[in-house]
Amino acid sequence: MLNEYTRYDGLGLAELVRKGEVHPRELLESAISRAERMNPELNAIVHTFSERARAQAAGPLPDGPFTGVPFLLKDLMDNYEGEPLCKGSRGIRAVPGENSELVNRFMAAGVVPFGKTNTPEFGLTITTEPKSSGPAHNPWKRGVSTGGSSGGSAAAVAAGIVPMASANDGGGSIRFPSACCGVFGLKPSRGLNPLGPESGEAWDGAVAGHVITRSVRDSAAMLDATAGPEVGAPYRVARGHGTYLDACQADPGQLTIAFSSRPLTDATLHPEALRGLEATVKHLEGLGYRVEEADPPINTDALWRDFFMVVCAHVAAEVAFTGKEYGKKAVAALEPSTLNMAMIGRSFSACDLVMAKKGWHEVQLAMGRFLTRHDLFLTPTLIGPPDPLGVLPPSKFEDLLLKMGSPVKTGRLLMKLGLVKHFAGPTLSRMAFTVLGNVSGLPSVSIPLHWTEDGLPLGMLFTGRMCDEMTLFKLSGQLERAFPWAGRYHALD
């Protein structure tokens, strides 16, 4: 076992393999040993296939940027042939017959997967506390949420089990857990990474897949390996010139950065989030950037109505698919909040859905115009420190109310009575900054730049122009060098 395993990022470990200083089997055993020691407390990993990984590590591996690096796959969209895919649900246990295209590209980069990470059912909330496998615990403090829906991946990376893990993001699900766990999380531009072959897009383009990492350069190098068109995709987007990895070391040039402390909901910003934002603004000014307070002109009430409508429509379709593929027992085993969202989704018309997507375009246009005057948009990733476990999931009494509501033929009544706002409000209010990147499709990254007085992470969020990941990596690399966060992880050892 490599004693210094956690001192290296993914590219660093791959370099040791390339030089012959360590064998991929040694790295894998280091990861497995660390998982066996830490996961009983974290519950970040819900399924392992160690023997399969050992066989892979022993054989010839692809010559990629991450050859021999241990890896974890999120148990949601990242199909891995022959291994269960449960989507955080008690009712589903699918065994894919082929890899998803993004997993194929991860594998071509040389990684060695050995497990699946914890996620809420269908990735529908921003805390990882599914009824199927229980809550994931934040490595910085047991009993605190990891965020979601890629909470298991973020916790495993922060804890040093792996230097990177797969993740996906439909409303903040890469960036939110990255901010909660003190790691680096980029949501790529719409269509930049593949989502096939099962889907051309997910949640009408809101979802993007990538990885959560400790270092900026690992995220960049993996995006170099995975970004690009796939057969059957609805988009063919531009990657720009050069590599994302080179961008990490490049001078960002003179940037104008807008910042805002105004959540896109009626939520109140916690003083810790405000302190983090103010400190980040000072950091940027110290690096010579022009930083000014400004807000994009967005109708926030319409934003949330339209986002919630599209997501509920997709949940309704997912529940219908679950019934068709796995039967009524599988549907009955779904969580009450999932079934309620599906019921609400079924209550709206096709016309409602089209009008909601027109609202999405208004947000896209507003952000596009806003970013012609500013290079980047800065906000906190979270409205406050990570929540204790048990705060966001419905209580047993609320579950009972949701079950009573499920047979109702229309969700419009629930919305009129204010029950939707009651149940969804706590989650949606905490997504007050991240969801903008999903509706607009813009690239967005959470950088671990702030820790609270209690020692909990609270990331800062930068959103850039469409397909301009280069600028985000340039700035992220500079911030990592100027205000390094890697040393903080050693406190978890």
C-alpha positions in Angstrom: 0.0 0.0 0.0 1.3 3.5 -0.9 1.7 5.4 2.4 1.6 8.8 0.6 -1.5 7.8 -1.4 -3.6 10.8 -0.2 -0.8 13.3 -0.9 -1.3 12.9 -4.6 -4.1 14.0 -7.0 -5.1 11.8 -9.8 -2.5 13.1 -12.3 0.1 12.7 -9.6 -0.8 9.1 -9.0 -0.8 8.4 -12.7 2.6 9.9 -13.1 3.9 7.4 -10.4 2.5 4.6 -12.5 4.0 6.0 -15.7 7.4 6.1 -14.0 7.1 2.6 -12.7 7.4 3.8 -9.1 4.0 2.2 -8.2 1.8 -0.4 -9.8 -2.0 0.2 -10.3 -2.6 -2.8 -8.0 -0.9 -0.9 -5.2 -3.0 2.2 -5.8 -6.2 0.2 -5.9 -5.3 -1.6 -2.6 -4.6 1.8 -1.0 -8.1 3.0 -2.1 -9.9 -0.2 -1.0 -8.1 -0.1 2.4 -9.0 3.5 2.9 -12.6 2.8 1.9 -12.8 -0.1 4.3 -11.5 2.1 7.1 -13.5 5.2 6.5 -16.7 4.2 4.7 -18.4 2.6 7.7 -18.5 6.2 9.2 -19.2 8.0 5.9 -21.6 5.7 4.1 -20.3 7.3 0.9 -20.0 4.0 -1.0 -23.0 1.8 -1.4 -21.7 -1.0 -3.6 -18.2 -2.4 -4.4 -16.8 -4.7 -7.0 -13.2 -5.0 -5.7 -12.3 -8.3 -7.3 -13.4 -7.0 -10.7 -11.3 -3.9 -10.1 -8.3 -6.0 -9.0 -8.5 -8.0 -12.2 -8.6 -4.8 -14.2 -5.7 -3.3 -12.4 -3.6 -6.4 -13.0 -4.1 -6.4 -16.7 -3.2 -4.0 -19.5 -4.8 -0.6 -19.0 -5.5 2.1 -21.5 -2.7 4.7 -21.9 -4.6 7.7 -20.7 -4.0 10.7 -18.4 -5.2 8.7 -15.4 -3.8 5.2 -16.1 -4.2 3.1 -12.9 -6.0 5.7 -10.8 -8.7 4.3 -8.5 -12.2 5.7 -9.2 -15.8 5.6 -8.0 -19.0 5.9 -10.1 -22.1 7.6 -8.9 -25.0 5.2 -8.6 -27.3 7.2 -10.9 -26.6 7.8 -14.6 -23.2 6.2 -15.0 -24.1 2.8 -16.2 -21.3 0.2 -15.7 -21.9 -3.1 -17.5 -22.7 -5.9 -15.2 -22.9 -3.8 -12.0 -26.2 -2.9 -10.3 -27.7 0.6 -10.9 -30.2 1.4 -8.2 -30.5 5.2 -8.6 -30.7 5.7 -4.8 -34.0 3.7 -4.8 -35.4 0.8 -2.8 -37.4 -0.3 -5.8 -34.8 -0.5 -8.5 -31.9 -2.9 -9.1 -31.1 -2.7 -12.8 -28.0 -4.4 -14.3 -26.9 -2.4 -17.4 -25.9 -4.4 -20.4 -23.5 -1.7 -21.6 -21.6 1.3 -20.3 -22.8 4.8 -20.7 -20.7 6.8 -23.1 -19.3 8.9 -20.4 -18.2 5.8 -18.5 -16.5 4.6 -21.6 -14.6 7.8 -21.8 -13.6 7.6 -18.1 -12.3 4.1 -18.7 -10.4 5.2 -21.8 -8.7 7.8 -19.6 -7.3 4.8 -17.6 -9.2 4.9 -14.3 -10.0 1.7 -12.3 -13.5 1.9 -10.8 -14.2 -0.3 -7.8 -17.5 1.0 -6.4 -20.7 3.0 -6.6 -21.4 6.1 -4.5 -24.4 7.1 -2.5 -27.1 9.3 -4.0 -30.7 10.4 -3.1 -33.5 8.7 -5.1 -33.3 9.8 -8.8 -30.9 12.6 -7.7 -34.0 14.7 -6.7 -32.6 16.6 -3.7 -29.6 18.4 -2.5 -28.8 16.1 0.5 -27.7 12.5 0.3 -30.1 10.8 2.7 -31.9 8.1 0.7 -34.2 5.6 2.4 -32.6 2.8 0.4 -29.1 3.0 1.9 -29.2 5.7 4.6 -27.4 9.0 4.9 -23.9 9.9 3.8 -21.9 11.8 6.4 -19.8 14.8 5.8 -16.0 14.0 6.3 -15.6 17.3 8.1 -18.2 16.5 10.7 -20.3 13.4 11.2 -24.0 14.1 11.3 -23.7 16.9 8.7 -25.0 16.6 5.2 -22.6 16.0 2.3 -25.0 17.8 0.0 -26.5 16.1 -3.0 -27.2 14.5 -5.2 -23.5 13.6 -5.8 -22.9 13.6 -2.0 -21.3 10.1 -1.9 -18.8 11.1 -4.5 -17.9 14.4 -2.9 -17.5 12.7 0.5 -15.3 10.0 -0.9 -13.1 12.5 -2.6 -12.8 14.8 0.4 -11.9 11.8 2.6 -9.1 10.8 0.3 -10.6 7.4 -0.7 -10.2 8.4 -4.3 -8.8 11.6 -5.9 -11.9 11.9 -8.1 -15.3 10.4 -8.6 -18.0 10.7 -11.2 -20.9 13.1 -10.6 -23.8 14.7 -12.4 -25.7 18.0 -11.9 -29.3 18.9 -12.7 -29.8 21.7 -10.2 -26.5 21.9 -8.4 -25.7 18.2 -7.8 -22.0 18.5 -8.6 -21.4 22.0 -7.2 -23.6 21.7 -4.1 -21.9 18.7 -2.6 -18.5 20.0 -3.6 -19.2 23.1 -1.6 -20.4 21.1 1.4 -17.4 18.8 1.3 -14.6 21.3 0.4 -13.7 19.9 -3.0 -13.7 21.2 -6.6 -16.7 20.7 -8.7 -17.3 21.9 -12.3 -20.6 21.5 -14.1 -19.7 21.7 -17.8 -21.7 23.5 -20.5 -24.8 21.9 -21.8 -23.9 19.2 -24.3 -20.1 19.3 -23.7 -19.9 15.9 -22.1 -22.0 12.9 -23.4 -25.2 11.6 -21.7 -25.9 8.7 -24.1 -26.6 6.3 -25.3 -29.8 6.1 -23.3 -30.5 9.8 -23.4 -29.6 12.7 -25.7 -30.2 15.1 -22.8 -31.7 14.8 -19.3 -34.2 17.1 -17.7 -34.5 19.0 -21.0 -30.8 19.8 -20.9 -30.5 20.8 -17.3 -28.2 17.8 -16.4 -24.5 17.6 -17.1 -22.1 14.9 -16.1 -18.4 15.2 -15.1 -16.3 14.5 -12.0 -15.7 15.9 -8.5 -12.0 16.3 -7.7 -9.6 17.6 -5.1 -7.4 19.5 -7.6 -8.3 21.8 -10.4 -6.0 20.1 -12.9 -7.6 16.7 -12.4 -11.0 18.2 -13.4 -9.4 19.8 -16.4 -7.5 16.8 -17.6 -10.6 14.6 -17.3 -12.7 17.1 -19.2 -10.0 17.0 -21.9 -10.5 13.2 -22.0 -14.3 13.2 -22.1 -15.6 16.3 -23.8 -16.8 16.1 -27.3 -19.7 15.0 -29.5 -21.3 11.5 -29.5 -23.5 9.7 -31.9 -27.2 10.7 -31.5 -26.5 13.7 -29.3 -28.8 16.8 -29.9 -25.9 19.2 -29.5 -22.4 19.7 -31.0 -20.7 22.3 -29.0 -17.4 24.0 -29.3 -14.5 23.1 -27.1 -12.3 26.1 -27.8 -8.6 26.2 -28.6 -5.9 24.4 -26.6 -6.5 22.0 -23.6 -8.2 22.6 -20.4 -5.2 21.2 -18.6 -3.0 23.9 -20.1 -5.5 26.5 -19.2 -5.0 25.7 -15.5 -1.5 27.2 -15.7 -2.4 30.1 -18.1 -2.8 33.7 -17.2 -6.5 34.6 -17.1 -5.8 38.1 -18.4 -7.9 41.1 -17.4 -11.3 39.9 -16.2 -14.4 41.8 -15.2 -16.2 39.8 -12.6 -19.8 40.6 -11.4 -20.8 39.4 -7.9 -24.0 39.2 -6.0 -25.2 38.3 -2.5 -28.8 38.2 -3.6 -30.3 34.7 -3.7 -32.6 33.8 -6.5 -35.3 33.0 -3.9 -36.7 34.6 -0.8 -34.0 32.8 1.2 -31.8 34.8 3.6 -28.1 34.6 3.1 -26.2 33.3 6.2 -23.5 35.5 7.6 -20.9 32.8 6.8 -21.8 32.8 3.1 -21.6 36.6 3.1 -18.2 36.5 4.8 -17.0 34.0 2.2 -18.2 36.1 -0.7 -16.6 39.3 0.7 -13.3 37.5 1.3 -13.4 36.1 -2.3 -14.1 39.6 -3.7 -11.0 40.9 -1.8 -8.9 38.0 -3.1 -10.0 38.8 -6.7 -9.3 42.5 -6.3 -5.9 41.6 -4.9 -5.2 39.6 -8.0 -5.9 42.7 -10.1 -9.4 41.9 -11.4 -12.2 44.4 -11.8 -15.0 43.2 -9.5 -18.4 44.9 -9.4 -21.7 44.2 -7.8 -24.4 43.4 -10.3 -27.4 41.1 -10.8 -28.7 39.6 -14.0 -32.3 40.7 -14.8 -34.2 37.5 -14.1 -37.8 37.0 -13.0 -37.1 34.7 -10.1 -40.7 33.6 -9.5 -40.9 32.5 -13.1 -37.5 30.8 -12.9 -38.5 28.5 -10.1 -42.0 27.8 -11.4 -40.6 26.8 -14.8 -37.7 24.8 -13.4 -40.0 22.9 -11.0 -42.5 22.2 -13.7 -39.9 20.7 -16.1 -38.3 18.6 -13.4 -41.7 17.2 -12.2 -42.6 16.3 -15.7 -39.4 14.3 -16.0 -40.0 12.6 -12.6 -43.4 11.6 -13.8 -41.9 10.0 -16.9 -39.2 8.3 -14.7 -41.8 6.8 -12.4 -43.9 5.6 -15.5 -40.7 4.0 -16.9 -40.0 2.4 -13.5 -43.5 0.8 -13.5 -43.1 -0.4 -17.0 -39.6 -1.9 -16.5 -39.8 -3.1 -12.9 -43.5 -3.4 -12.0 -45.9 -2.0 -9.5 -43.9 -3.2 -6.5 -41.0 -1.1 -7.6 -43.2 2.0 -7.9 -44.7 1.3 -4.5 -41.2 1.3 -3.0 -40.4 4.7 -4.3 -40.1 7.5 -1.7 -43.3 9.5 -1.0 -41.7 12.8 -2.2 -40.7 11.2 -5.5 -44.3 9.9 -6.1 -45.7 13.3 -5.2 -43.4 15.1 -7.7 -44.5 12.6 -10.3 -48.2 13.3 -9.5 -47.6 17.0 -9.8 -45.8 16.4 -13.1 -48.7 14.4 -14.5 -51.1 17.3 -13.6 -49.6 19.7 -16.1 -50.3 19.8 -19.9 -47.9 19.7 -22.8 -48.7 23.3 -23.3 -47.5 24.0 -19.7 -44.3 22.3 -20.4 -43.6 24.2 -23.6 -44.4 27.5 -21.9 -41.9 26.6 -19.1 -39.2 25.9 -21.6 -39.9 29.4 -23.2 -39.2 30.7 -19.7 -35.9 28.8 -19.7 -34.9 30.6 -22.9 -35.6 34.0 -21.3 -33.1 33.1 -18.5 -30.6 31.9 -21.1 -31.0 35.2 -23.0 -30.7 37.3 -19.9 -27.5 35.5 -18.8 -26.0 35.6 -22.2 -26.5 39.3 -22.4 -25.3 39.8 -18.8 -22.1 38.0 -19.7 -21.3 40.2 -22.6 -20.6 42.9 -20.1 -19.0 40.6 -17.5 -16.6 37.7 -18.0 -17.8 35.8 -14.9 -20.6 35.8 -12.3 -19.6 35.2 -8.7 -22.0 34.1 -5.8 -21.7 31.8 -2.9 -22.5 28.2 -3.9 -24.6 27.7 -0.7 -26.8 30.1 1.2 -25.2 28.9 4.4 -23.1 26.2 6.0 -23.9 22.5 5.3 -27.1 21.5 7.1 -27.3 18.8 9.8 -28.6 15.5 8.6 -32.4 15.2 8.9 -33.2 18.8 8.1 -34.1 18.5 4.5 -35.8 15.1 4.0 -39.5 15.0 4.8 -40.4 13.9 8.3 -42.4 10.8 9.0 -45.5 13.0 9.3 -44.7 14.8 6.1 -44.2 11.5 4.4 -47.7 10.5 5.5 -49.1 13.7 4.1 -47.3 13.1 0.8 -48.7 9.6 0.6 -52.2 11.0 1.2 -51.6 13.5 -1.6 -50.3 11.0 -4.2 -53.7 9.7 -5.3 -54.9 13.3 -6.0 -55.6 13.6 -9.7 -54.1 17.1 -10.0 -51.0 18.8 -8.5 -52.6 22.2 -9.2 -54.7 21.9 -6.1 -51.6 21.1 -4.0 -49.9 24.1 -5.5 -52.9 26.3 -4.8 -53.0 25.2 -1.2 -49.3 26.0 -0.8 -48.3 22.4 0.0 -45.8 22.2 -2.8 -44.1 25.3 -1.5 -44.1 23.8 2.0 -42.5 20.6 1.0 -40.2 21.8 -1.8 -39.3 25.2 -0.4 -36.5 24.1 2.0 -34.7 22.4 -0.9 -35.3 24.9 -3.6 -34.3 27.8 -1.3 -30.9 26.2 -0.8 -30.5 25.9 -4.6 -30.8 29.7 -4.8 -27.5 30.1 -6.7 -26.7 26.8 -8.4 -29.9 26.3 -10.5 -29.1 29.2 -12.7 -26.3 27.2 -14.4 -28.7 24.4 -15.1 -31.5 26.4 -16.6 -29.1 28.5 -18.7 -26.8 25.6 -19.6 -23.8 27.7 -18.7 -20.6 26.2 -17.2 -20.4 26.7 -13.4 -17.8 25.8 -10.8 -17.7 25.6 -7.0 -14.3 26.3 -5.6 -13.4 25.5 -1.9 -12.4 29.1 -0.9 -14.1 29.5 2.4 -14.4 27.5 5.7 -16.7 28.5 8.5 -15.7 29.3 12.0 -16.9 25.8 12.9 -14.5 24.3 10.3 -17.1 23.4 7.7 -16.5 24.1 4.0 -18.6 26.6 2.1 -17.7 26.9 -1.6 -17.8 29.9 -3.9 -19.5 29.7 -7.3 -18.3 31.1 -10.6 -20.5 30.9 -13.7 -19.0 31.6 -17.1 -20.0 32.0 -20.7 -21.3 29.1 -22.8 -18.5 26.7 -23.6 -15.9 29.0 -22.0 -14.6 26.4 -19.5 -11.1 27.7 -20.4 -11.6 31.0 -18.5 -13.0 29.1 -15.5 -10.0 26.8 -15.4 -7.6 29.7 -15.8 -9.1 31.5 -12.9 -9.5 28.3 -10.8 -5.9 27.4 -11.3 -4.7 30.8 -10.2 -6.9 30.8 -7.1 -5.7 27.3 -6.2 -2.1 28.5 -6.4 -2.8 31.8 -4.5 -5.1 30.3 -1.8 -4.3 26.5 -1.7 -6.8 24.2 -0.1 -5.0 20.9 -0.5 -3.3 21.1 2.9 -6.7 21.1 4.7 -7.5 17.5 3.7 -4.7 16.2 5.8 -6.8 17.1 8.9 -9.1 14.3 7.8 -6.3 11.6 7.9 
